[in-house]
Amino acid sequence: MRSAKPAPPPAEGSRYRDGVRAAAPLVIAVAAFGVSFGVLARSTGMGRLAPIVMSLTTFAGSAQFAATSILGAGGGVAAAIAAAVLLNLRYGPMGLSAAQALDGPWWRRLLTAQLVVDESWALAQREDGRIDRRLLIGAGLALGAGWICGTTVGVLAGDLVADPSSLGLDAAFPALFLALLVTQLARRETVAGRSDRPSPAVVCVSRRAS
């Protein structure tokens, strides 16, 4: 059996806590989204344990919401699984791009891959286009903790809320990705400001024009 290629070294000076710090502003929105999922799961009759186990093993908010909503509406298990799989197809290319940052035995790479979500993947991007493993793990652990804690709170509070939509937590998901977008745009502007060379797109356009 061929061994995995060694992962590239992390960015100089990067630490796991840097990933936690970078993800901290997003954890609040993730936790609020988890509360909403926990409340929804209770209202659809999933009980207390199943939603928490689902968040521990799946860690994919949109897919969990889709599957839970389908089951709550009387849909079948196959339809719920199909919807979750379709929503998670984006993790295919994301996983391929993050694979070079994962090292160690297969079981450690598998556990680390569980932390690859939209937010941790975006926060772990390096200037050279690679993934910083320490930032990925730190951000993933912080986001995962927020998601699981939020789900637990939502499950425990599910009996107290008759209408989950009355909480207004559905706004947490758009706010989460808006904050992520602002962070990425600010980072790109910083990188562009440090670079004295034109971008490949500018070079391509200038060559075609000449």
N, C-alpha and C positions, 0 to 999 in steps of 0.2 A: 504493500500500500504506500503510495507516494505521500510524503509529508507536505503540509501546507507551507507555502512560501512565507518567509519571515516578514512580519509587518514592518512598515517603515517606522523609523523612530518618531516619537511624538514631537510636536513643535517645541523649540527650545523654551524652557521655562514653564510649559503648560503643566497643570496639575489637575487632579480629579476635582478638587474644590473649586477650581476655575470654572469647570463645567456646571457645578452646582450653583455657583454665583451667577453665571450667565443665564441659567434656567429659572432662577428665583422669581423674576417678575412674571414668568409664565405659569408658575406652579399654582398661583392663586386662581387663575382662570381654569386651569386643568382640574383643580380640586372642586371648583364650583360646577364644572361640567360633570365631574364624577358624582357629585351630590344629585344632580338632575337625573343622571342615569340610574342611581340607586333608588330614587323615588319612583321613577318610571318602572323599573324592574319589579318593585314591590306592588305597584298598582296593577301590573299584568299577571300577578300571581306566581312569581318566581320564587317567593320565599325570601329568607334572609341569607342563607349560605350560598346559593347558586350565583347570585350577582357578584358576590365578593370573589368566589372562585373563578368566575368568568373574567373579572378584571385582572386577577393574578396571572392567569394563563394566556389571556388574549391580548390585553393592553392595547386595544384599538377602539377608540371611542366611537367613531362613525359606524364601524362594523357592528359593534355591540348595540348601539342604538337601533340600527336597521333590523338586526336579528330579533331584538326584544320587541320592537314595534310590530313586526310581522307575526310573531308568536302571540302577542297580545290581541291582535286583530283576528285571530283564529286561523292564521296561515299554518302551513305544515313546516316540519323541521327542515325538509329538503329546500324549501323556498327560503327559509331563514339563513341556512348555510350558504346557499347560492348568492344571496344578496351580500353576505359578509365577505365571501371570497371575491366577488366582483369589486367591492369597495377597497379591498386590500391588494388588488393587483399592482397598485403603484409601488408596493414594497419590493417587487421584483427588481426593477432597475435600481432602487435605492439600496437594496441589499447587495447588489453587484458592485456598486460604487463603494460601499462600506467594507466589502470583504477583505480588501487589502489592508485594512486597519486592524483586523482581528487576528490574533495569534494564539499559540498554545494548542493543547489537545482539542479534539472535536467537541467535547462536552463543554469546554470553556468558551469556545467560539459560538456554540449554540446558545448558551446563557447570555453572552454578550449581545448576540443578534436580537434577543428579546427586547433590548433597550433601544433598538433602532426604530424610532418613530419620527413623524414629520419634524417635530420641534428639535429633538436631539440631533437628528441628521443635519438640519440646517445650521444649528449652533456649532457643530463640530467641523464645519467647512474651513479648510485652510486656504491661504492665499494662493498656494500652488495647485488648488483643485482637489487635493486629497482630504481624507478624513482624519482628524486628530482623535486617536483612540481614547485618551484620557478625558478630553472634553465630551466625547460621545458617552462614555460610561458615567461620568459625573452628572451630566445633564439628564441622561436616561434614568438614573437612580432617583434623582430629585423629582422628575416628572412622574415616574412610576409610583413613588411614595404619595405624591399629591393625588394621583388618580385613585389609588386603592383606598386612601384615607377618605377621600370625597365619596367614593362608592359606599364605604362602610357607614358614614354619617347619613347618607341618603337612604340606605336600607333601614337604619335604625329609626329615622324620622319619617319613614314612609307612611306609617299609620297615622301621623299627625297632619298629613297633607292630603286633602281630598282631591284636589286638582293640581297635578305637577306643574302645569303651564302657568299657574298663578304665581309661582316663585320668580318667574322672569329669568331663569337660569339659561334659557335657550340663547340668550345674548352672549353667554360666555364663550361659545365656540367661535362666532365671528370676531369677537374682541381678541381672542387668543391668536388667531391667524393675522389679524391686523397688527398686533404688537410684534409678531414674528416678522412680518413684512417690513415694518419700520426698522427693526433691528438689522435685517439683511441689507436694506437700502443704505443705512448709515454706514455699515461695514464696507460695502462696495465703494461708497464715496471716499472713505478713508483710504482704502487700498488704491483707488484711482489717483488720489492726491499724492500718494507716496511714489507713484510710478512716473518716471520720466519718459517711458517709451509709449508709443501709441498702441492702442489695443489691436488685436488681430482683425476685428471688424473694420476699424478705420483703415488699416493697411489694405484690406481686401477692397474696400470701396475706392480708395485712392488709386489702386492699380487698375481697377476696371474703368475708372474715369480717364486714365492717361492713355 
